[in-house]
Amino acid sequence: MDRPAAFDPVFYRADDALVGTIPATLSFEETVRRLTANIAAGLAVRDERALARVADRFLDDAHRHLRRNQPLLARLGARYRLGLVSNFYGNLETVCHNTEILSLFGVIVDSVRAGFSKPDPRIFMRALDRLGVAAPDATFVGDSAARDMAGARALGMRHIWLIADPPPGEPCCPGDAMIHSLTDLEVLL
């Protein structure tokens, strides 16, 4: 059985079910727990302890990665104006506050709040306008070829694909960089 092919549709349905349905003040922890509950329902998992362990593991991993990347983001923020563009649920600013990264970004654009989502170029333009940066002078880092790279490419923005296990062949556009970790970003800029 192809696990990603079986899991991905369940994840995306669970993810889509949260879009625009949660309060802007919902915490990071509660957001993860709701998403995990939606995924469990989609997979017909009824074990509450297993569900709690999955959510706790995700939260622990997320916090560990955020702590590891905070110094990098702070260094980059000292040299560049940083923005965050995300297809999210309407509570991205709260989540960034909860995870102590809000102050690292000059602009945060949540798709629910913006009224359009990636790859629509307008969501990228919203961030660029707020940052006062033209698309050709900006670099977008994203993990989705279809959403992130396509949207940035449509504006003529340099884009870097963050992907743990790249598919064989070239990135979405010849000459574009692929990185395996955010820590690889600093040497590219």
The 8 nearest C-alpha neighbors of each residue, nearest first, counted from 0:
[[1, 2, 5, 4, 3, 6, 7, 8],
 [0, 2, 4, 3, 5, 6, 7, 8],
 [1, 3, 5, 4, 0, 6, 7, 8],
 [4, 2, 6, 5, 7, 1, 8, 0],
 [3, 5, 1, 2, 7, 6, 8, 0],
 [4, 6, 2, 3, 7, 1, 8, 9],
 [7, 5, 3, 9, 4, 8, 2, 10],
 [6, 8, 10, 9, 3, 4, 5, 11],
 [9, 7, 11, 10, 6, 12, 5, 4],
 [10, 8, 12, 6, 7, 11, 41, 13],
 [9, 11, 7, 13, 8, 12, 38, 14],
 [10, 12, 14, 8, 13, 9, 15, 7],
 [13, 11, 15, 9, 14, 10, 16, 8],
 [14, 12, 37, 10, 16, 38, 11, 15],
 [13, 15, 11, 12, 16, 17, 10, 34],
 [16, 14, 12, 18, 17, 13, 11, 10],
 [15, 17, 13, 14, 18, 12, 20, 37],
 [18, 16, 20, 15, 14, 88, 19, 21],
 [19, 17, 88, 15, 20, 16, 87, 111],
 [18, 20, 88, 89, 21, 111, 17, 22],
 [21, 19, 17, 18, 22, 88, 16, 89],
 [20, 22, 19, 17, 23, 25, 88, 89],
 [23, 21, 24, 25, 90, 20, 89, 19],
 [22, 24, 90, 89, 25, 21, 93, 91],
 [25, 23, 22, 93, 90, 26, 21, 94],
 [26, 24, 22, 23, 90, 29, 30, 21],
 [27, 25, 29, 28, 94, 30, 24, 93],
 [26, 28, 94, 30, 29, 31, 97, 25],
 [29, 27, 31, 26, 30, 32, 58, 25],
 [28, 30, 32, 26, 31, 27, 33, 25],
 [31, 29, 27, 33, 28, 32, 26, 34],
 [30, 32, 34, 28, 29, 33, 35, 27],
 [31, 33, 29, 35, 30, 34, 54, 36],
 [34, 32, 36, 30, 35, 31, 29, 37],
 [33, 35, 31, 37, 36, 32, 30, 13],
 [34, 36, 32, 38, 33, 37, 31, 39],
 [35, 37, 39, 33, 34, 38, 32, 40],
 [38, 36, 13, 34, 40, 35, 39, 33],
 [39, 37, 41, 35, 13, 40, 36, 10],
 [40, 38, 44, 36, 42, 41, 37, 43],
 [41, 39, 43, 37, 42, 38, 44, 36],
 [42, 40, 38, 39, 43, 9, 37, 13],
 [41, 43, 39, 40, 44, 38, 9, 6],
 [44, 42, 40, 41, 39, 45, 38, 46],
 [45, 43, 39, 42, 46, 40, 41, 50],
 [44, 46, 47, 43, 39, 40, 50, 49],
 [45, 47, 49, 48, 44, 50, 51, 39],
 [48, 46, 50, 49, 45, 51, 44, 52],
 [49, 47, 51, 50, 46, 52, 53, 45],
 [50, 48, 52, 46, 51, 47, 53, 45],
 [49, 51, 47, 53, 48, 52, 46, 54],
 [50, 52, 48, 54, 49, 53, 55, 47],
 [53, 51, 55, 49, 50, 54, 56, 48],
 [54, 52, 56, 50, 55, 51, 57, 49],
 [53, 55, 57, 51, 56, 52, 32, 58],
 [56, 54, 52, 58, 57, 53, 51, 59],
 [55, 57, 59, 53, 58, 54, 52, 60],
 [56, 58, 54, 60, 55, 59, 61, 53],
 [57, 59, 61, 55, 56, 60, 62, 54],
 [58, 60, 56, 62, 57, 61, 55, 63],
 [61, 59, 63, 57, 58, 62, 56, 64],
 [62, 60, 58, 64, 63, 59, 57, 65],
 [61, 63, 65, 59, 64, 60, 66, 58],
 [62, 64, 60, 66, 61, 65, 59, 67],
 [65, 63, 67, 61, 66, 62, 68, 60],
 [64, 66, 62, 68, 67, 63, 69, 61],
 [67, 65, 63, 69, 64, 68, 62, 70],
 [66, 68, 64, 65, 69, 63, 70, 71],
 [67, 69, 65, 71, 66, 70, 64, 72],
 [68, 70, 72, 66, 71, 67, 65, 73],
 [71, 69, 73, 72, 68, 74, 67, 66],
 [72, 70, 74, 68, 73, 69, 75, 182],
 [71, 73, 75, 69, 74, 70, 76, 68],
 [72, 74, 76, 70, 71, 75, 69, 103],
 [75, 73, 71, 77, 76, 72, 70, 78],
 [74, 76, 72, 78, 77, 73, 79, 71],
 [77, 75, 73, 79, 78, 74, 72, 80],
 [76, 78, 74, 75, 79, 73, 80, 72],
 [79, 77, 75, 76, 74, 80, 73, 81],
 [80, 78, 76, 75, 77, 81, 74, 82],
 [79, 81, 76, 105, 130, 82, 78, 104],
 [82, 80, 104, 105, 76, 79, 106, 83],
 [81, 83, 106, 104, 105, 107, 126, 84],
 [82, 84, 107, 108, 106, 85, 104, 81],
 [85, 83, 108, 107, 109, 82, 123, 126],
 [86, 84, 109, 87, 110, 108, 83, 117],
 [85, 87, 110, 116, 109, 117, 84, 88],
 [86, 88, 85, 109, 110, 89, 111, 91],
 [87, 89, 18, 19, 90, 111, 17, 21],
 [88, 90, 111, 23, 112, 19, 91, 87],
 [91, 89, 23, 93, 92, 88, 24, 25],
 [92, 90, 94, 93, 89, 109, 95, 87],
 [91, 93, 95, 94, 90, 96, 101, 107],
 [92, 94, 96, 90, 91, 95, 24, 97],
 [95, 93, 27, 97, 91, 96, 92, 26],
 [96, 94, 101, 92, 98, 100, 93, 97],
 [95, 97, 93, 101, 99, 94, 98, 92],
 [98, 96, 94, 95, 99, 93, 27, 26],
 [97, 99, 95, 96, 100, 94, 62, 27],
 [100, 98, 96, 97, 101, 95, 102, 94],
 [99, 101, 95, 103, 102, 98, 96, 69],
 [102, 100, 95, 96, 103, 99, 104, 92],
 [101, 103, 100, 104, 99, 105, 96, 95],
 [104, 102, 100, 101, 73, 76, 72, 105],
 [105, 103, 81, 82, 106, 102, 101, 83],
 [104, 106, 82, 81, 80, 103, 107, 130],
 [107, 105, 82, 104, 83, 126, 108, 129],
 [106, 108, 83, 82, 84, 109, 104, 92],
 [107, 109, 84, 83, 126, 110, 85, 106],
 [108, 110, 85, 112, 111, 87, 91, 113],
 [109, 111, 116, 86, 113, 115, 112, 87],
 [112, 110, 89, 114, 113, 109, 88, 19],
 [111, 113, 109, 110, 114, 89, 108, 115],
 [114, 112, 110, 111, 115, 109, 108, 122],
 [113, 115, 111, 112, 110, 116, 122, 109],
 [116, 114, 110, 113, 122, 119, 111, 117],
 [115, 117, 110, 86, 119, 122, 118, 114],
 [118, 116, 119, 146, 150, 86, 147, 122],
 [117, 119, 150, 146, 149, 147, 120, 116],
 [120, 118, 117, 121, 116, 150, 122, 115],
 [121, 119, 150, 123, 122, 118, 124, 154],
 [122, 120, 124, 123, 119, 125, 115, 116],
 [123, 121, 125, 124, 120, 119, 116, 115],
 [122, 124, 120, 126, 121, 125, 127, 84],
 [125, 123, 121, 127, 126, 122, 128, 120],
 [124, 126, 122, 128, 123, 127, 121, 129],
 [127, 125, 129, 123, 124, 128, 130, 106],
 [126, 128, 124, 130, 132, 129, 125, 131],
 [129, 127, 131, 125, 130, 126, 124, 132],
 [130, 128, 126, 131, 127, 125, 106, 132],
 [129, 131, 127, 128, 132, 126, 80, 106],
 [132, 130, 128, 129, 127, 133, 126, 80],
 [131, 133, 127, 130, 128, 136, 134, 137],
 [132, 134, 136, 135, 127, 137, 131, 128],
 [133, 135, 156, 137, 136, 154, 155, 132],
 [136, 134, 156, 137, 133, 155, 157, 154],
 [137, 135, 134, 133, 132, 138, 156, 157],
 [138, 136, 134, 135, 156, 157, 133, 132],
 [137, 139, 157, 158, 156, 140, 136, 159],
 [138, 140, 158, 159, 157, 141, 151, 137],
 [141, 139, 159, 158, 160, 161, 138, 142],
 [142, 140, 147, 160, 161, 143, 139, 159],
 [141, 143, 161, 160, 162, 144, 147, 140],
 [144, 142, 147, 146, 145, 141, 148, 160],
 [143, 145, 148, 147, 146, 149, 142, 171],
 [144, 146, 143, 149, 147, 148, 118, 150],
 [147, 145, 118, 117, 143, 149, 144, 148],
 [148, 146, 143, 141, 150, 149, 144, 118],
 [147, 149, 144, 151, 150, 152, 146, 158],
 [150, 148, 152, 145, 147, 151, 146, 118],
 [151, 149, 118, 153, 120, 147, 152, 148],
 [150, 152, 156, 148, 153, 154, 149, 147],
 [151, 153, 155, 149, 154, 150, 156, 148],
 [154, 152, 150, 151, 155, 149, 120, 156],
 [155, 153, 152, 156, 151, 134, 120, 150],
 [156, 154, 152, 153, 135, 134, 151, 157],
 [155, 157, 134, 135, 151, 154, 152, 137],
 [158, 156, 138, 139, 137, 155, 135, 159],
 [159, 157, 139, 138, 140, 156, 148, 151],
 [158, 160, 140, 176, 177, 139, 175, 161],
 [159, 161, 177, 141, 142, 140, 162, 178],
 [162, 160, 142, 178, 141, 179, 177, 159],
 [161, 163, 179, 164, 165, 142, 160, 178],
 [162, 164, 179, 165, 161, 180, 178, 142],
 [163, 165, 162, 166, 179, 167, 161, 178],
 [166, 164, 162, 163, 167, 177, 179, 170],
 [165, 167, 168, 164, 169, 170, 162, 163],
 [168, 166, 165, 169, 170, 164, 171, 177],
 [169, 167, 166, 170, 165, 171, 173, 172],
 [168, 170, 171, 173, 167, 172, 166, 174],
 [171, 169, 172, 175, 173, 177, 168, 176],
 [172, 170, 169, 144, 173, 148, 175, 149],
 [171, 173, 170, 175, 174, 169, 152, 148],
 [174, 172, 175, 170, 169, 171, 176, 168],
 [173, 175, 172, 176, 170, 169, 171, 177],
 [176, 174, 173, 172, 159, 170, 158, 177],
 [175, 177, 159, 160, 174, 178, 170, 158],
 [178, 176, 160, 159, 161, 170, 175, 179],
 [177, 179, 161, 180, 183, 160, 162, 176],
 [180, 178, 163, 162, 161, 177, 183, 181],
 [181, 179, 182, 183, 178, 161, 163, 162],
 [180, 182, 183, 184, 179, 178, 161, 68],
 [181, 183, 180, 184, 185, 71, 68, 179],
 [184, 182, 181, 180, 185, 178, 186, 179],
 [185, 183, 187, 181, 182, 186, 188, 178],
 [184, 186, 187, 188, 183, 182, 75, 71],
 [185, 187, 184, 188, 183, 182, 181, 178],
 [188, 186, 184, 185, 183, 176, 178, 159],
 [187, 185, 186, 184, 138, 75, 79, 183]]
